[in-house]
């Protein structure tokens, strides 16, 4: 993942500081743990209210892209 590299490029006054990866790692872990594999949800469950929204927000195929917006 390029999160820290991109952050450093976008914030040259701060740049990378030692230990930033230790702060980022738990955040990424939580994002990954909250993600949902869309294929694992049955068609019957998809009809329930709010499921489409949650599947879009927590889609596991977008974990890396979501992490770059933290």
CHARMM-style PDB file with segment names, atoms N, HN, CA, C and O in Angstrom:
ATOM      1  N   UNK     1       0.844  -1.183   0.000  1.00  0.00      PROA
ATOM      2  CA  UNK     1       0.000   0.000   0.000  1.00  0.00      PROA
ATOM      3  C   UNK     1       0.882   1.237   0.000  1.00  0.00      PROA
ATOM      4  O   UNK     1       1.942   1.269   0.625  1.00  0.00      PROA
ATOM      5  N   UNK     2       0.432   2.223  -0.695  1.00  0.00      PROA
ATOM      6  HN  UNK     2      -0.429   2.197  -1.203  1.00  0.00      PROA
ATOM      7  CA  UNK     2       1.224   3.435  -0.886  1.00  0.00      PROA
ATOM      8  C   UNK     2       0.738   4.615  -0.039  1.00  0.00      PROA
ATOM      9  O   UNK     2       1.065   5.765  -0.329  1.00  0.00      PROA
ATOM     10  N   UNK     3      -0.027   4.335   0.985  1.00  0.00      PROA
ATOM     11  HN  UNK     3      -0.293   3.400   1.221  1.00  0.00      PROA
ATOM     12  CA  UNK     3      -0.642   5.414   1.760  1.00  0.00      PROA
ATOM     13  C   UNK     3       0.386   6.378   2.335  1.00  0.00      PROA
ATOM     14  O   UNK     3       0.234   7.591   2.190  1.00  0.00      PROA
ATOM     15  N   UNK     4       1.415   5.873   2.976  1.00  0.00      PROA
ATOM     16  HN  UNK     4       1.539   4.887   3.093  1.00  0.00      PROA
ATOM     17  CA  UNK     4       2.406   6.749   3.610  1.00  0.00      PROA
ATOM     18  C   UNK     4       3.228   7.499   2.580  1.00  0.00      PROA
ATOM     19  O   UNK     4       3.594   8.652   2.807  1.00  0.00      PROA
ATOM     20  N   UNK     5       3.527   6.868   1.446  1.00  0.00      PROA
ATOM     21  HN  UNK     5       3.230   5.931   1.261  1.00  0.00      PROA
ATOM     22  CA  UNK     5       4.266   7.542   0.375  1.00  0.00      PROA
ATOM     23  C   UNK     5       3.438   8.703  -0.167  1.00  0.00      PROA
ATOM     24  O   UNK     5       3.948   9.813  -0.321  1.00  0.00      PROA
ATOM     25  N   UNK     6       2.165   8.449  -0.457  1.00  0.00      PROA
ATOM     26  HN  UNK     6       1.751   7.548  -0.332  1.00  0.00      PROA
ATOM     27  CA  UNK     6       1.297   9.498  -0.988  1.00  0.00      PROA
ATOM     28  C   UNK     6       1.116  10.613   0.037  1.00  0.00      PROA
ATOM     29  O   UNK     6       1.152  11.793  -0.312  1.00  0.00      PROA
ATOM     30  N   UNK     7       0.921  10.241   1.302  1.00  0.00      PROA
ATOM     31  HN  UNK     7       0.891   9.282   1.586  1.00  0.00      PROA
ATOM     32  CA  UNK     7       0.790  11.250   2.350  1.00  0.00      PROA
ATOM     33  C   UNK     7       2.032  12.135   2.394  1.00  0.00      PROA
ATOM     34  O   UNK     7       1.927  13.356   2.502  1.00  0.00      PROA
ATOM     35  N   UNK     8       3.199  11.519   2.311  1.00  0.00      PROA
ATOM     36  HN  UNK     8       3.285  10.527   2.223  1.00  0.00      PROA
ATOM     37  CA  UNK     8       4.451  12.278   2.367  1.00  0.00      PROA
ATOM     38  C   UNK     8       4.587  13.226   1.193  1.00  0.00      PROA
ATOM     39  O   UNK     8       5.067  14.350   1.346  1.00  0.00      PROA
ATOM     40  N   UNK     9       4.162  12.772   0.010  1.00  0.00      PROA
ATOM     41  HN  UNK     9       3.773  11.859  -0.115  1.00  0.00      PROA
ATOM     42  CA  UNK     9       4.239  13.625  -1.187  1.00  0.00      PROA
ATOM     43  C   UNK     9       3.247  14.779  -1.109  1.00  0.00      PROA
ATOM     44  O   UNK     9       3.554  15.887  -1.547  1.00  0.00      PROA
ATOM     45  N   UNK    10       2.068  14.533  -0.558  1.00  0.00      PROA
ATOM     46  HN  UNK    10       1.819  13.632  -0.202  1.00  0.00      PROA
ATOM     47  CA  UNK    10       1.044  15.575  -0.466  1.00  0.00      PROA
ATOM     48  C   UNK    10       1.288  16.534   0.692  1.00  0.00      PROA
ATOM     49  O   UNK    10       0.744  17.639   0.706  1.00  0.00      PROA
ATOM     50  N   UNK    11       2.098  16.124   1.661  1.00  0.00      PROA
ATOM     51  HN  UNK    11       2.540  15.227   1.650  1.00  0.00      PROA
ATOM     52  CA  UNK    11       2.396  16.949   2.838  1.00  0.00      PROA
ATOM     53  C   UNK    11       3.906  17.059   3.025  1.00  0.00      PROA
ATOM     54  O   UNK    11       4.453  16.524   3.988  1.00  0.00      PROA
ATOM     55  N   UNK    12       4.583  17.754   2.105  1.00  0.00      PROA
ATOM     56  HN  UNK    12       4.138  18.189   1.322  1.00  0.00      PROA
ATOM     57  CA  UNK    12       6.045  17.816   2.181  1.00  0.00      PROA
ATOM     58  C   UNK    12       6.563  18.501   3.440  1.00  0.00      PROA
ATOM     59  O   UNK    12       7.688  18.240   3.864  1.00  0.00      PROA
ATOM     60  N   UNK    13       5.761  19.371   4.042  1.00  0.00      PROA
ATOM     61  HN  UNK    13       4.846  19.583   3.697  1.00  0.00      PROA
ATOM     62  CA  UNK    13       6.203  20.029   5.272  1.00  0.00      PROA
ATOM     63  C   UNK    13       6.290  19.042   6.437  1.00  0.00      PROA
ATOM     64  O   UNK    13       7.103  19.225   7.343  1.00  0.00      PROA
ATOM     65  N   UNK    14       5.467  18.008   6.420  1.00  0.00      PROA
ATOM     66  HN  UNK    14       4.806  17.860   5.684  1.00  0.00      PROA
ATOM     67  CA  UNK    14       5.506  16.967   7.442  1.00  0.00      PROA
ATOM     68  C   UNK    14       6.371  15.809   6.990  1.00  0.00      PROA
ATOM     69  O   UNK    14       7.240  15.343   7.728  1.00  0.00      PROA
ATOM     70  N   UNK    15       6.126  15.341   5.757  1.00  0.00      PROA
ATOM     71  HN  UNK    15       5.420  15.719   5.158  1.00  0.00      PROA
ATOM     72  CA  UNK    15       6.875  14.206   5.231  1.00  0.00      PROA
ATOM     73  C   UNK    15       6.593  12.948   6.031  1.00  0.00      PROA
ATOM     74  O   UNK    15       5.580  12.852   6.723  1.00  0.00      PROA
ATOM     75  N   UNK    16       7.488  11.994   5.931  1.00  0.00      PROA
ATOM     76  HN  UNK    16       8.311  12.072   5.368  1.00  0.00      PROA
ATOM     77  CA  UNK    16       7.345  10.746   6.685  1.00  0.00      PROA
ATOM     78  C   UNK    16       8.126  10.873   7.983  1.00  0.00      PROA
ATOM     79  O   UNK    16       9.266  11.337   7.990  1.00  0.00      PROA
ATOM     80  N   UNK    17       7.521  10.469   9.052  1.00  0.00      PROA
ATOM     81  HN  UNK    17       6.595  10.092   9.046  1.00  0.00      PROA
ATOM     82  CA  UNK    17       8.183  10.455  10.356  1.00  0.00      PROA
ATOM     83  C   UNK    17       8.212   9.020  10.873  1.00  0.00      PROA
ATOM     84  O   UNK    17       7.279   8.245  10.661  1.00  0.00      PROA
ATOM     85  N   UNK    18       9.279   8.695  11.537  1.00  0.00      PROA
ATOM     86  HN  UNK    18      10.037   9.325  11.709  1.00  0.00      PROA
ATOM     87  CA  UNK    18       9.419   7.356  12.086  1.00  0.00      PROA
ATOM     88  C   UNK    18       8.228   7.029  12.984  1.00  0.00      PROA
ATOM     89  O   UNK    18       7.846   7.834  13.833  1.00  0.00      PROA
ATOM     90  N   UNK    19       7.650   5.860  12.797  1.00  0.00      PROA
ATOM     91  HN  UNK    19       7.960   5.206  12.107  1.00  0.00      PROA
ATOM     92  CA  UNK    19       6.534   5.422  13.605  1.00  0.00      PROA
ATOM     93  C   UNK    19       5.172   5.637  12.974  1.00  0.00      PROA
ATOM     94  O   UNK    19       4.168   5.161  13.504  1.00  0.00      PROA
ATOM     95  N   UNK    20       5.115   6.351  11.844  1.00  0.00      PROA
ATOM     96  HN  UNK    20       5.930   6.738  11.413  1.00  0.00      PROA
ATOM     97  CA  UNK    20       3.824   6.559  11.202  1.00  0.00      PROA
ATOM     98  C   UNK    20       3.183   5.229  10.806  1.00  0.00      PROA
ATOM     99  O   UNK    20       1.962   5.086  10.849  1.00  0.00      PROA
ATOM    100  N   UNK    21       3.998   4.277  10.427  1.00  0.00      PROA
ATOM    101  HN  UNK    21       4.990   4.394  10.391  1.00  0.00      PROA
ATOM    102  CA  UNK    21       3.463   2.969  10.036  1.00  0.00      PROA
ATOM    103  C   UNK    21       2.810   2.268  11.221  1.00  0.00      PROA
ATOM    104  O   UNK    21       1.882   1.481  11.040  1.00  0.00      PROA
ATOM    105  N   UNK    22       3.282   2.546  12.422  1.00  0.00      PROA
ATOM    106  HN  UNK    22       4.037   3.186  12.569  1.00  0.00      PROA
ATOM    107  CA  UNK    22       2.700   1.932  13.609  1.00  0.00      PROA
ATOM    108  C   UNK    22       1.325   2.518  13.928  1.00  0.00      PROA
ATOM    109  O   UNK    22       0.494   1.853  14.547  1.00  0.00      PROA
ATOM    110  N   UNK    23       1.089   3.735  13.516  1.00  0.00      PROA
ATOM    111  HN  UNK    23       1.763   4.275  13.013  1.00  0.00      PROA
ATOM    112  CA  UNK    23      -0.225   4.358  13.688  1.00  0.00      PROA
ATOM    113  C   UNK    23      -1.167   3.892  12.584  1.00  0.00      PROA
ATOM    114  O   UNK    23      -2.349   3.652  12.831  1.00  0.00      PROA
ATOM    115  N   UNK    24      -0.652   3.765  11.386  1.00  0.00      PROA
ATOM    116  HN  UNK    24       0.308   3.960  11.186  1.00  0.00      PROA
ATOM    117  CA  UNK    24      -1.469   3.381  10.236  1.00  0.00      PROA
ATOM    118  C   UNK    24      -1.888   1.914  10.277  1.00  0.00      PROA
ATOM    119  O   UNK    24      -3.004   1.588   9.872  1.00  0.00      PROA
ATOM    120  N   UNK    25      -1.037   1.042  10.746  1.00  0.00      PROA
ATOM    121  HN  UNK    25      -0.131   1.307  11.075  1.00  0.00      PROA
ATOM    122  CA  UNK    25      -1.309  -0.395  10.709  1.00  0.00      PROA
ATOM    123  C   UNK    25      -2.622  -0.784  11.398  1.00  0.00      PROA
ATOM    124  O   UNK    25      -3.404  -1.526  10.803  1.00  0.00      PROA
ATOM    125  N   UNK    26      -2.903  -0.321  12.618  1.00  0.00      PROA
ATOM    126  HN  UNK    26      -2.269   0.282  13.102  1.00  0.00      PROA
ATOM    127  CA  UNK    26      -4.183  -0.702  13.234  1.00  0.00      PROA
ATOM    128  C   UNK    26      -5.395  -0.147  12.488  1.00  0.00      PROA
ATOM    129  O   UNK    26      -6.443  -0.790  12.438  1.00  0.00      PROA
ATOM    130  N   UNK    27      -5.252   1.042  11.913  1.00  0.00      PROA
ATOM    131  HN  UNK    27      -4.400   1.564  11.954  1.00  0.00      PROA
ATOM    132  CA  UNK    27      -6.357   1.621  11.147  1.00  0.00      PROA
ATOM    133  C   UNK    27      -6.659   0.751   9.931  1.00  0.00      PROA
ATOM    134  O   UNK    27      -7.818   0.438   9.659  1.00  0.00      PROA
ATOM    135  N   UNK    28      -5.612   0.359   9.200  1.00  0.00      PROA
ATOM    136  HN  UNK    28      -4.671   0.612   9.421  1.00  0.00      PROA
ATOM    137  CA  UNK    28      -5.810  -0.501   8.036  1.00  0.00      PROA
ATOM    138  C   UNK    28      -6.363  -1.862   8.432  1.00  0.00      PROA
ATOM    139  O   UNK    28      -7.180  -2.434   7.711  1.00  0.00      PROA
ATOM    140  N   UNK    29      -5.927  -2.380   9.562  1.00  0.00      PROA
ATOM    141  HN  UNK    29      -5.263  -1.915  10.147  1.00  0.00      PROA
ATOM    142  CA  UNK    29      -6.417  -3.668  10.023  1.00  0.00      PROA
ATOM    143  C   UNK    29      -7.926  -3.597  10.277  1.00  0.00      PROA
ATOM    144  O   UNK    29      -8.664  -4.507   9.900  1.00  0.00      PROA
ATOM    145  N   UNK    30      -8.377  -2.527  10.911  1.00  0.00      PROA
ATOM    146  HN  UNK    30      -7.777  -1.788  11.217  1.00  0.00      PROA
ATOM    147  CA  UNK    30      -9.809  -2.363  11.191  1.00  0.00      PROA
ATOM    148  C   UNK    30     -10.594  -2.228   9.892  1.00  0.00      PROA
ATOM    149  O   UNK    30     -11.657  -2.831   9.751  1.00  0.00      PROA
ATOM    150  N   UNK    31     -10.089  -1.451   8.947  1.00  0.00      PROA
ATOM    151  HN  UNK    31      -9.225  -0.961   9.062  1.00  0.00      PROA
ATOM    152  CA  UNK    31     -10.764  -1.304   7.655  1.00  0.00      PROA
ATOM    153  C   UNK    31     -10.872  -2.663   6.971  1.00  0.00      PROA
ATOM    154  O   UNK    31     -11.921  -3.005   6.426  1.00  0.00      PROA
ATOM    155  N   UNK    32      -9.790  -3.436   6.999  1.00  0.00      PROA
ATOM    156  HN  UNK    32      -8.937  -3.158   7.442  1.00  0.00      PROA
ATOM    157  CA  UNK    32      -9.802  -4.758   6.379  1.00  0.00      PROA
ATOM    158  C   UNK    32     -10.769  -5.701   7.098  1.00  0.00      PROA
ATOM    159  O   UNK    32     -11.503  -6.440   6.443  1.00  0.00      PROA
ATOM    160  N   UNK    33     -10.781  -5.687   8.429  1.00  0.00      PROA
ATOM    161  HN  UNK    33     -10.184  -5.086   8.962  1.00  0.00      PROA
ATOM    162  CA  UNK    33     -11.663  -6.569   9.194  1.00  0.00      PROA
ATOM    163  C   UNK    33     -13.138  -6.218   8.996  1.00  0.00      PROA
ATOM    164  O   UNK    33     -13.994  -7.099   9.068  1.00  0.00      PROA
ATOM    165  N   UNK    34     -13.441  -4.956   8.751  1.00  0.00      PROA
ATOM    166  HN  UNK    34     -12.745  -4.240   8.693  1.00  0.00      PROA
ATOM    167  CA  UNK    34     -14.822  -4.528   8.546  1.00  0.00      PROA
ATOM    168  C   UNK    34     -15.299  -4.763   7.115  1.00  0.00      PROA
ATOM    169  O   UNK    34     -16.491  -4.639   6.831  1.00  0.00      PROA
ATOM    170  N   UNK    35     -14.389  -5.095   6.226  1.00  0.00      PROA
ATOM    171  HN  UNK    35     -13.421  -5.195   6.456  1.00  0.00      PROA
ATOM    172  CA  UNK    35     -14.782  -5.281   4.832  1.00  0.00      PROA
ATOM    173  C   UNK    35     -15.623  -6.545   4.672  1.00  0.00      PROA
ATOM    174  O   UNK    35     -15.550  -7.470   5.481  1.00  0.00      PROA
ATOM    175  N   UNK    36     -16.419  -6.559   3.611  1.00  0.00      PROA
ATOM    176  HN  UNK    36     -16.479  -5.807   2.954  1.00  0.00      PROA
ATOM    177  CA  UNK    36     -17.333  -7.671   3.348  1.00  0.00      PROA
ATOM    178  C   UNK    36     -17.082  -8.178   1.940  1.00  0.00      PROA
ATOM    179  O   UNK    36     -16.981  -7.400   0.992  1.00  0.00      PROA
ATOM    180  N   UNK    37     -16.982  -9.504   1.818  1.00  0.00      PROA
ATOM    181  HN  UNK    37     -17.064 -10.136   2.588  1.00  0.00      PROA
ATOM    182  CA  UNK    37     -16.888 -10.113   0.495  1.00  0.00      PROA
ATOM    183  C   UNK    37     -18.303 -10.174  -0.069  1.00  0.00      PROA
ATOM    184  O   UNK    37     -19.138 -10.935   0.419  1.00  0.00      PROA
ATOM    185  N   UNK    38     -18.568  -9.378  -1.088  1.00  0.00      PROA
ATOM    186  HN  UNK    38     -17.890  -8.759  -1.485  1.00  0.00      PROA
ATOM    187  CA  UNK    38     -19.904  -9.250  -1.655  1.00  0.00      PROA
ATOM    188  C   UNK    38     -20.442 -10.608  -2.110  1.00  0.00      PROA
ATOM    189  O   UNK    38     -21.643 -10.862  -2.030  1.00  0.00      PROA
ATOM    190  N   UNK    39     -19.557 -11.471  -2.582  1.00  0.00      PROA
ATOM    191  HN  UNK    39     -18.580 -11.264  -2.646  1.00  0.00      PROA
ATOM    192  CA  UNK    39     -19.997 -12.785  -3.064  1.00  0.00      PROA
ATOM    193  C   UNK    39     -20.516 -13.673  -1.938  1.00  0.00      PROA
ATOM    194  O   UNK    39     -21.214 -14.652  -2.204  1.00  0.00      PROA
ATOM    195  N   UNK    40     -20.191 -13.352  -0.686  1.00  0.00      PROA
ATOM    196  HN  UNK    40     -19.624 -12.557  -0.470  1.00  0.00      PROA
ATOM    197  CA  UNK    40     -20.607 -14.190   0.442  1.00  0.00      PROA
ATOM    198  C   UNK    40     -22.021 -13.872   0.931  1.00  0.00      PROA
ATOM    199  O   UNK    40     -22.537 -14.575   1.800  1.00  0.00      PROA
ATOM    200  N   UNK    41     -22.652 -12.836   0.397  1.00  0.00      PROA
ATOM    201  HN  UNK    41     -22.233 -12.265  -0.308  1.00  0.00      PROA
ATOM    202  CA  UNK    41     -23.993 -12.445   0.819  1.00  0.00      PROA
ATOM    203  C   UNK    41     -25.017 -13.092  -0.106  1.00  0.00      PROA
ATOM    204  O   UNK    41     -24.952 -12.928  -1.325  1.00  0.00      PROA
ATOM    205  N   UNK    42     -25.950 -13.817   0.469  1.00  0.00      PROA
ATOM    206  HN  UNK    42     -26.003 -13.950   1.458  1.00  0.00      PROA
ATOM    207  CA  UNK    42     -26.966 -14.498  -0.342  1.00  0.00      PROA
ATOM    208  C   UNK    42     -27.929 -13.487  -0.961  1.00  0.00      PROA
ATOM    209  O   UNK    42     -28.082 -12.372  -0.461  1.00  0.00      PROA
ATOM    210  N   UNK    43     -28.566 -13.887  -2.040  1.00  0.00      PROA
ATOM    211  HN  UNK    43     -28.441 -14.792  -2.446  1.00  0.00      PROA
ATOM    212  CA  UNK    43     -29.517 -13.008  -2.721  1.00  0.00      PROA
ATOM    213  C   UNK    43     -30.670 -12.613  -1.796  1.00  0.00      PROA
ATOM    214  O   UNK    43     -31.156 -11.484  -1.865  1.00  0.00      PROA
ATOM    215  N   UNK    44     -31.112 -13.529  -0.934  1.00  0.00      PROA
ATOM    216  HN  UNK    44     -30.718 -14.447  -0.878  1.00  0.00      PROA
ATOM    217  CA  UNK    44     -32.191 -13.226  -0.005  1.00  0.00      PROA
ATOM    218  C   UNK    44     -31.836 -12.111   0.958  1.00  0.00      PROA
ATOM    219  O   UNK    44     -32.685 -11.278   1.277  1.00  0.00      PROA
ATOM    220  N   UNK    45     -30.594 -12.078   1.428  1.00  0.00      PROA
ATOM    221  HN  UNK    45     -29.905 -12.755   1.169  1.00  0.00      PROA
ATOM    222  CA  UNK    45     -30.133 -11.031   2.352  1.00  0.00      PROA
ATOM    223  C   UNK    45     -30.044  -9.671   1.663  1.00  0.00      PROA
ATOM    224  O   UNK    45     -30.232  -8.635   2.301  1.00  0.00      PROA
ATOM    225  N   UNK    46     -29.758  -9.676   0.366  1.00  0.00      PROA
ATOM    226  HN  UNK    46     -29.605 -10.518  -0.152  1.00  0.00      PROA
ATOM    227  CA  UNK    46     -29.578  -8.412  -0.369  1.00  0.00      PROA
ATOM    228  C   UNK    46     -30.872  -7.617  -0.470  1.00  0.00      PROA
ATOM    229  O   UNK    46     -30.839  -6.414  -0.732  1.00  0.00      PROA
ATOM    230  N   UNK    47     -31.997  -8.266  -0.268  1.00  0.00      PROA
ATOM    231  HN  UNK    47     -32.024  -9.242  -0.055  1.00  0.00      PROA
ATOM    232  CA  UNK    47     -33.286  -7.584  -0.357  1.00  0.00      PROA
ATOM    233  C   UNK    47     -33.623  -6.816   0.914  1.00  0.00      PROA
ATOM    234  O   UNK    47     -34.537  -5.992   0.904  1.00  0.00      PROA
ATOM    235  N   UNK    48     -32.914  -7.063   2.001  1.00  0.00      PROA
ATOM    236  HN  UNK    48     -32.171  -7.733   2.010  1.00  0.00      PROA
ATOM    237  CA  UNK    48     -33.189  -6.371   3.259  1.00  0.00      PROA
ATOM    238  C   UNK    48     -32.774  -4.907   3.160  1.00  0.00      PROA
ATOM    239  O   UNK    48     -31.880  -4.547   2.395  1.00  0.00      PROA
ATOM    240  N   UNK    49     -33.443  -4.080   3.947  1.00  0.00      PROA
ATOM    241  HN  UNK    49     -34.170  -4.373   4.568  1.00  0.00      PROA
ATOM    242  CA  UNK    49     -33.196  -2.638   3.924  1.00  0.00      PROA
ATOM    243  C   UNK    49     -31.773  -2.307   4.358  1.00  0.00      PROA
ATOM    244  O   UNK    49     -31.306  -2.791   5.389  1.00  0.00      PROA
ATOM    245  N   UNK    50     -31.096  -1.491   3.584  1.00  0.00      PROA
ATOM    246  HN  UNK    50     -31.476  -1.098   2.747  1.00  0.00      PROA
ATOM    247  CA  UNK    50     -29.768  -1.010   3.914  1.00  0.00      PROA
ATOM    248  C   UNK    50     -28.623  -1.926   3.511  1.00  0.00      PROA
ATOM    249  O   UNK    50     -27.462  -1.522   3.587  1.00  0.00      PROA
ATOM    250  N   UNK    51     -28.921  -3.149   3.085  1.00  0.00      PROA
ATOM    251  HN  UNK    51     -29.864  -3.477   3.023  1.00  0.00      PROA
ATOM    252  CA  UNK    51     -27.857  -4.097   2.745  1.00  0.00      PROA
ATOM    253  C   UNK    51     -27.084  -3.631   1.522  1.00  0.00      PROA
ATOM    254  O   UNK    51     -25.858  -3.740   1.495  1.00  0.00      PROA
ATOM    255  N   UNK    52     -27.776  -3.113   0.502  1.00  0.00      PROA
ATOM    256  HN  UNK    52     -28.771  -3.024   0.524  1.00  0.00      PROA
ATOM    257  CA  UNK    52     -27.079  -2.625  -0.697  1.00  0.00      PROA
ATOM    258  C   UNK    52     -26.078  -1.532  -0.348  1.00  0.00      PROA
ATOM    259  O   UNK    52     -24.954  -1.528  -0.849  1.00  0.00      PROA
ATOM    260  N   UNK    53     -26.494  -0.603   0.516  1.00  0.00      PROA
ATOM    261  HN  UNK    53     -27.407  -0.607   0.923  1.00  0.00      PROA
ATOM    262  CA  UNK    53     -25.599   0.481   0.925  1.00  0.00      PROA
ATOM    263  C   UNK    53     -24.379  -0.067   1.671  1.00  0.00      PROA
ATOM    264  O   UNK    53     -23.248   0.334   1.397  1.00  0.00      PROA
ATOM    265  N   UNK    54     -24.613  -0.978   2.606  1.00  0.00      PROA
ATOM    266  HN  UNK    54     -25.532  -1.304   2.828  1.00  0.00      PROA
ATOM    267  CA  UNK    54     -23.508  -1.538   3.384  1.00  0.00      PROA
ATOM    268  C   UNK    54     -22.559  -2.337   2.502  1.00  0.00      PROA
ATOM    269  O   UNK    54     -21.346  -2.302   2.705  1.00  0.00      PROA
ATOM    270  N   UNK    55     -23.099  -3.053   1.532  1.00  0.00      PROA
ATOM    271  HN  UNK    55     -24.085  -3.082   1.367  1.00  0.00      PROA
ATOM    272  CA  UNK    55     -22.231  -3.805   0.627  1.00  0.00      PROA
ATOM    273  C   UNK    55     -21.373  -2.868  -0.214  1.00  0.00      PROA
ATOM    274  O   UNK    55     -20.215  -3.168  -0.504  1.00  0.00      PROA
ATOM    275  N   UNK    56     -21.941  -1.740  -0.602  1.00  0.00      PROA
ATOM    276  HN  UNK    56     -22.882  -1.496  -0.367  1.00  0.00      PROA
ATOM    277  CA  UNK    56     -21.174  -0.773  -1.383  1.00  0.00      PROA
ATOM    278  C   UNK    56     -20.078  -0.134  -0.537  1.00  0.00      PROA
ATOM    279  O   UNK    56     -18.954   0.044  -1.008  1.00  0.00      PROA
ATOM    280  N   UNK    57     -20.394   0.207   0.690  1.00  0.00      PROA
ATOM    281  HN  UNK    57     -21.306   0.063   1.073  1.00  0.00      PROA
ATOM    282  CA  UNK    57     -19.443   0.887   1.576  1.00  0.00      PROA
ATOM    283  C   UNK    57     -18.344  -0.056   2.058  1.00  0.00      PROA
ATOM    284  O   UNK    57     -17.185   0.348   2.158  1.00  0.00      PROA
ATOM    285  N   UNK    58     -18.690  -1.296   2.354  1.00  0.00      PROA
ATOM    286  HN  UNK    58     -19.631  -1.624   2.273  1.00  0.00      PROA
ATOM    287  CA  UNK    58     -17.743  -2.236   2.954  1.00  0.00      PROA
ATOM    288  C   UNK    58     -17.211  -3.279   1.978  1.00  0.00      PROA
ATOM    289  O   UNK    58     -16.676  -4.302   2.407  1.00  0.00      PROA
ATOM    290  N   UNK    59     -17.346  -3.044   0.681  1.00  0.00      PROA
ATOM    291  HN  UNK    59     -17.780  -2.213   0.333  1.00  0.00      PROA
ATOM    292  CA  UNK    59     -16.891  -3.997  -0.337  1.00  0.00      PROA
ATOM    293  C   UNK    59     -15.392  -4.253  -0.192  1.00  0.00      PROA
ATOM    294  O   UNK    59     -14.590  -3.320  -0.248  1.00  0.00      PROA
ATOM    295  N   UNK    60     -15.019  -5.516  -0.005  1.00  0.00      PROA
ATOM    296  HN  UNK    60     -15.671  -6.274   0.040  1.00  0.00      PROA
ATOM    297  CA  UNK    60     -13.617  -5.871   0.243  1.00  0.00      PROA
ATOM    298  C   UNK    60     -12.712  -5.602  -0.957  1.00  0.00      PROA
ATOM    299  O   UNK    60     -11.496  -5.508  -0.792  1.00  0.00      PROA
ATOM    300  N   UNK    61     -13.271  -5.477  -2.149  1.00  0.00      PROA
ATOM    301  HN  UNK    61     -14.259  -5.553  -2.282  1.00  0.00      PROA
ATOM    302  CA  UNK    61     -12.431  -5.193  -3.320  1.00  0.00      PROA
ATOM    303  C   UNK    61     -11.929  -3.757  -3.332  1.00  0.00      PROA
ATOM    304  O   UNK    61     -11.057  -3.409  -4.129  1.00  0.00      PROA
ATOM    305  N   UNK    62     -12.478  -2.918  -2.447  1.00  0.00      PROA
ATOM    306  HN  UNK    62     -13.186  -3.201  -1.801  1.00  0.00      PROA
ATOM    307  CA  UNK    62     -12.078  -1.512  -2.408  1.00  0.00      PROA
ATOM    308  C   UNK    62     -11.303  -1.135  -1.152  1.00  0.00      PROA
ATOM    309  O   UNK    62     -11.126   0.051  -0.872  1.00  0.00      PROA
ATOM    310  N   UNK    63     -10.841  -2.117  -0.395  1.00  0.00      PROA
ATOM    311  HN  UNK    63     -10.985  -3.080  -0.622  1.00  0.00      PROA
ATOM    312  CA  UNK    63     -10.149  -1.838   0.870  1.00  0.00      PROA
ATOM    313  C   UNK    63      -8.918  -0.968   0.651  1.00  0.00      PROA
ATOM    314  O   UNK    63      -8.723   0.007   1.377  1.00  0.00      PROA
ATOM    315  N   UNK    64      -8.092  -1.291  -0.323  1.00  0.00      PROA
ATOM    316  HN  UNK    64      -8.250  -2.083  -0.913  1.00  0.00      PROA
ATOM    317  CA  UNK    64      -6.878  -0.508  -0.538  1.00  0.00      PROA
ATOM    318  C   UNK    64      -7.215   0.917  -0.942  1.00  0.00      PROA
ATOM    319  O   UNK    64      -6.609   1.861  -0.436  1.00  0.00      PROA
ATOM    320  N   UNK    65      -8.167   1.087  -1.840  1.00  0.00      PROA
ATOM    321  HN  UNK    65      -8.659   0.320  -2.252  1.00  0.00      PROA
ATOM    322  CA  UNK    65      -8.550   2.439  -2.269  1.00  0.00      PROA
ATOM    323  C   UNK    65      -9.148   3.227  -1.116  1.00  0.00      PROA
ATOM    324  O   UNK    65      -8.881   4.422  -0.986  1.00  0.00      PROA
ATOM    325  N   UNK    66      -9.955   2.584  -0.274  1.00  0.00      PROA
ATOM    326  HN  UNK    66     -10.173   1.613  -0.380  1.00  0.00      PROA
ATOM    327  CA  UNK    66     -10.525   3.262   0.878  1.00  0.00      PROA
ATOM    328  C   UNK    66      -9.440   3.696   1.851  1.00  0.00      PROA
ATOM    329  O   UNK    66      -9.527   4.780   2.428  1.00  0.00      PROA
ATOM    330  N   UNK    67      -8.430   2.874   2.040  1.00  0.00      PROA
ATOM    331  HN  UNK    67      -8.360   1.994   1.571  1.00  0.00      PROA
ATOM    332  CA  UNK    67      -7.336   3.203   2.943  1.00  0.00      PROA
ATOM    333  C   UNK    67      -6.559   4.432   2.514  1.00  0.00      PROA
ATOM    334  O   UNK    67      -6.012   5.146   3.353  1.00  0.00      PROA
ATOM    335  N   UNK    68      -6.506   4.682   1.227  1.00  0.00      PROA
ATOM    336  HN  UNK    68      -6.950   4.101   0.545  1.00  0.00      PROA
ATOM    337  CA  UNK    68      -5.774   5.845   0.724  1.00  0.00      PROA
ATOM    338  C   UNK    68      -6.512   7.146   1.010  1.00  0.00      PROA
ATOM    339  O   UNK    68      -5.936   8.227   0.880  1.00  0.00      PROA
ATOM    340  N   UNK    69      -7.780   7.053   1.399  1.00  0.00      PROA
ATOM    341  HN  UNK    69      -8.248   6.176   1.504  1.00  0.00      PROA
ATOM    342  CA  UNK    69      -8.554   8.258   1.704  1.00  0.00      PROA
ATOM    343  C   UNK    69      -8.629   8.530   3.191  1.00  0.00      PROA
ATOM    344  O   UNK    69      -9.364   9.426   3.606  1.00  0.00      PROA
ATOM    345  N   UNK    70      -7.907   7.802   3.995  1.00  0.00      PROA
ATOM    346  HN  UNK    70      -7.311   7.074   3.657  1.00  0.00      PROA
ATOM    347  CA  UNK    70      -7.953   7.999   5.448  1.00  0.00      PROA
ATOM    348  C   UNK    70      -7.304   9.282   5.862  1.00  0.00      PROA
ATOM    349  OT1 UNK    70      -7.259   9.595   7.051  1.00  0.00      PROA
TER     350      UNK     70
END
